[in-house]
Amino acid sequence: MSRNLADAIAEQTEVLFINLATAIKTCDMDYVLCGMPVWKHVYHALHSCDRWFINPDRYAEPSFHELNLNSLDHLSEKRLSREELQEFYLAVQRKITAYLSALTDDMLHEKPEGCKYNRMSLILGQFRHVCCHMGNINATTIIATGKWPRCVGRDSSFPVDALYEYVPT
């Protein structure tokens, strides 16, 4: 079974998660963007990735989840800390990494059980969604601090120690 595409997806997903970790480490969780604190934007992106990357129709909410906690349209009484978000990030990263390690190229065309989308569509959709929100989150860091969170690219070496690409002098 071929894994050329699956390996490329796994490699790029590793880059995606490194960049997301940097965004989580560098953002001001209380900064308000479009009426919602950034921590909620972070959770929204992570929750979506957790639900939609593999199979949105066979999904169990995290134990700490409450109604609308992931919604950017509803304020929440509950607040997630950076530490809680980092723990959730690690759980999502492990889950998706394990999923990708078993994925073959042929499986990308298949629809997961009960799902109307094929696996490739789900994966690409989450790359689009997470990168959109990560850009918004990083923009708040740039606005608030003048520092540009580091964004690891395809040819960057791992691991990345520096959190910022640009720091004003």
Residue pairs with C-beta under 8 A, 6 or more apart in sequence:
1 104
1 105
1 106
2 104
2 105
2 106
3 103
3 104
3 105
4 105
5 105
5 108
6 100
6 103
6 104
6 105
6 107
6 108
9 100
9 103
9 108
9 123
10 97
10 100
10 101
10 103
12 127
12 154
13 96
13 97
13 100
13 123
14 97
14 158
15 152
15 153
15 154
15 156
16 127
16 130
16 131
17 89
17 93
17 96
18 152
18 158
18 159
18 160
19 134
19 150
19 151
19 152
20 45
20 46
20 89
20 130
20 134
21 86
21 89
22 149
22 150
22 151
22 152
22 160
22 163
23 42
23 134
23 137
23 138
23 141
23 149
24 42
24 82
24 85
24 86
24 89
25 163
26 138
26 141
26 147
26 149
26 163
26 164
27 38
27 42
27 137
27 138
27 140
27 141
27 149
28 38
28 140
28 141
28 144
28 145
29 37
29 38
29 39
29 42
29 81
29 82
29 85
30 37
30 38
30 39
31 37
31 38
31 140
31 144
32 38
33 41
33 136
33 137
33 140
34 72
35 75
36 72
36 75
37 79
38 137
38 140
39 79
39 80
39 81
39 82
39 85
40 69
40 72
40 76
40 80
41 72
41 133
41 136
41 137
42 80
42 85
42 133
42 137
43 69
43 70
43 80
43 85
43 88
44 70
44 71
44 72
44 133
45 129
45 130
45 133
45 134
45 137
46 85
46 88
46 89
46 92
47 62
47 65
47 69
47 70
48 70
48 126
48 129
48 130
49 92
49 96
49 126
49 129
49 130
50 59
50 62
50 88
50 91
50 92
50 95
51 59
52 122
52 125
52 126
52 129
53 96
53 99
53 122
53 123
53 126
54 95
54 96
54 99
54 112
54 122
55 112
55 113
55 114
55 115
55 122
56 115
56 122
57 112
57 113
57 114
57 115
58 112
58 113
58 114
58 115
62 88
62 91
64 80
64 84
64 88
66 76
66 78
68 74
68 76
69 76
69 78
69 80
80 88
103 119
107 119
108 118
108 119
108 120
108 123
109 118
109 119
109 120
110 118
110 119
111 117
111 118
111 119
112 119
112 122
115 122
117 125
138 148
138 149
138 151
141 147
141 148
141 149
142 148
142 149
146 167
146 168
147 164
147 166
147 167
147 168
148 164
148 165
148 166
148 167
149 163
149 164
149 165
150 160
150 162
150 163
150 164
150 165
151 165
152 158
152 160
